[in-house]
Amino acid sequence: MRLPPDPSTARVAGPWAHRDVSANGIRLHVAELGDGPLVLLLHGFPEFWWTWRHQLVALAEAGYRAVAVDLRGYGDSDKPPRGYDGFTLAGDVAGLVKALGAARAHLVGHAWGGMLAWTVAAMHQRLVESITTISAPHPLALRHAIRRHPRGQGRASGHVFRFQLPVYPERWLTADGGAAVARLLTAWGGPKWTVSPEFDEVVRRDREAVLVPGVAHSAMEYYRWAVRSQLRGDGRRFAEAVDRRLDVPVLQLHGALDPVVLESTAADSGRWVGAGSQFRTLPEVGHFPHQEAPNTTNGLITGFLAAARP
């Protein structure tokens, strides 16, 4: 019987340095490269820090200290049994900014990481210089779109509701060596990317990452809290906490072919953005612009950050 991969397999070699950082009561694994203002990169599902390999190099070359983190429950970071609510996850990021010795940070997040960036900017605004969200609407924009357009964003978010079941989603995600991860990446990515030479390596590494003990369950807990909390007091408190116009500029990047988050849903986030914000759509790109079109994405991010610098 094949043993599951060790968490240390997430420490993929490259020009970056790996280290552990204590923040908000847990240990978080990060990969960092470069010197300058801090840019903190927050990944989505079903990925881990390595999804930002192109951005780490580009940001470092542009004069930034780029840090990609394995979020709570992923990669080689701690996987506690609880703490997958919006408040605690935002506290992880805020604590990480402080632990890295920075007064403020530019946050760049994809999907779940992007919605976390929105959350941190609302709850810990003194620590945030700007946010860049990729395939990630404001949490309340997504909530509203699912309710108002069940045949549109509601159908696109069907996996969110399937993940509410106990036990089964974890087994589905890890069965046959993580074959479901390959299916998700193929279904969610743009057609040009999924036939590219790089795609096979992305699939291989993300499949291996989801097989690390605890990752599949932790990933599902993000989704479970997001849905179930809406019927509880903590969900109402979360909505109140993030329902504010930000004081910082926001760059929203969105793939025109994204089947998971509709472009109209992402665009509805405009009521929460600060001055100097931008919305850019990338043609022929699906749910993973930072991997599907890294050069274009890197140029948009570095240009935005240069303009946002104090």
Secondary structure, 3 states (H helix, E strand, C coil): CCCCCCHHHHCCCCCCEEEEEEECCEEEEEEEECCCCEEEEECCCCCCHHHHHHHHHHHHHCCCEEEEECCCCCCCCCCCCCCCCHHHHHHHHHHHHHHCCCCCEEEEEECHHHHHHHHHHHHCHHHEEEEEEECCCCHHHHHHHHHHCCCCHHHHCHHHHHCCCCCHHHHHHHHHHHHHHHHHHHHHCCCCHHHCCCHHHHHHHHHHHHCCCCHHHHHHHHHHHHHHHHHCHHHHHHHHHHCCCCCCCEEEEEECCCCCCCHHHHHHHHHHCCCCCEEEEECCCCCCHHHHCHHHHHHHHHHHHHHHCC
